[in-house]
Structures are given as structure tokens and as C-alpha cells.
Amino acid sequence: MLRRFGIPLVVAAMLAVGGGHWAVLQVVAWAGMAVSYTQTFGLGEGLSRTFGGENPCGLCLKIEEGRGKDDRQSPVRVAASV
């Protein structure tokens, strides 16, 4: 029983604590953009627009805003080791 619910729960908690929910949302946004842009502009141009960064969708903008809020609200900062 523990393996059935415990391990997925621990993985979900690790993702939430580490900001993984933003990564999951970003993948969803990119998938939607890729589908939309490739239907309109073809495969090459559609993927270029999806990952080029010049044409963000509404979800991408919300994700960026949310990440910024998380960074400002985080009480603990971890210094990058050099």
C-alpha cells in the first residue's frame, strides 16, 4: 500500500517544493503552442515560433509571472556553488 501511494506522493511533493510544477506547466504550454503554430505555419516555422521565445502564448506569460512571484516570495535562497 505504501509503494502504491507513498512513492508517487513523495515524488509529487519533491516536484512541488523544487518548482517542478512550473516545468510541467511549461511543457503543456509548449505542446499547445507547437500544435497551434504547426497547423498554421507548417512544421519548421511552427517549431521555430514555439521555441524561439519571441511569440509567447498567454500561458507562457502567466508561468513567467508565477515564477517571478515564487522567486520573490522564497524565504530561503541557495547560493550557487562555483
SULWO-V131691 format. One record per pair of residues at least 12 apart in sequence whose C-alpha atoms are under 10 Angstrom apart, sorted by the first residue. I is the first residue (numbers start at 0). GAP is how many residues later the second one is. Records with the same first field share a line. If there is no record, write none. Layout:
# SULWO-V131691
I = GAP ; GAP
This chain:
# SULWO-V131691
18 = 48 ; 51 ; 52
20 = 42
21 = 38 ; 41 ; 42 ; 44 ; 45
22 = 40
24 = 34 ; 35 ; 37 ; 38
25 = 33 ; 34 ; 36 ; 37 ; 38
26 = 33
27 = 31 ; 32
28 = 21 ; 27 ; 28 ; 29 ; 30 ; 31 ; 32 ; 34
29 = 17 ; 20 ; 21 ; 26 ; 27 ; 29 ; 30
30 = 16 ; 19
31 = 18 ; 25 ; 27
32 = 13 ; 14 ; 16 ; 17 ; 18 ; 22 ; 23 ; 24 ; 26 ; 27
33 = 12 ; 13 ; 14 ; 15 ; 16 ; 17
34 = 12 ; 15
35 = 14
36 = 12 ; 13
37 = 12
